[in-house]
Every structure is written in structure tokens, then in C-alpha cells.
Amino acid sequence: MKALAPIQSGSKEARVFLSQICRHYGISRQSHDQWIQAEDSRMLQEEIMLQ
């Protein structure tokens, strides 16, 4: 999943892209949202650590 790193998880394109991936792999909407939240908080933590 590191390949997705350049894409900002908050952007609309990324959300559409991720939902396409989830549909392709049959990932449920709920786990998709949980993954987005986890990814958002992870990126937030990285930003805090970089400052």
C-alpha cells in the first residue's frame, strides 16, 4: 500500500481511487472507512513528528 503514499488520503481523487480498489478486492465499505481513518491519523502523526 506504500504506492498510495503520494496520494493525499483527504483528496476527492484519492477517495474515489480507494473505493475503486475496495470494490475490486471486495473490501467492505466499513473496513474501507476504517482504513481511511487509520491512514489519515497515521499521516497526521507523521506530519507532527516532522515538525
Secondary structure as the mmCIF struct_conf table of DSSP 4:
data_model
#
loop_
_struct_conf.conf_type_id
_struct_conf.id
_struct_conf.beg_label_comp_id
_struct_conf.beg_label_asym_id
_struct_conf.beg_label_seq_id
_struct_conf.end_label_comp_id
_struct_conf.end_label_asym_id
_struct_conf.end_label_seq_id
HELX_RH_3T_P HELX_RH_3T_P1 LYS A 2 LEU A 4
TURN_TY1_P TURN_TY1_P1 ALA A 5 PRO A 6
BEND BEND1 ILE A 7 ILE A 7
TURN_TY1_P TURN_TY1_P2 SER A 9 GLY A 10
BEND BEND2 SER A 11 SER A 11
HELX_RH_AL_P HELX_RH_AL_P1 LYS A 12 TYR A 25
TURN_TY1_P TURN_TY1_P3 GLY A 26 GLY A 26
HELX_RH_AL_P HELX_RH_AL_P2 ARG A 29 LEU A 50
#
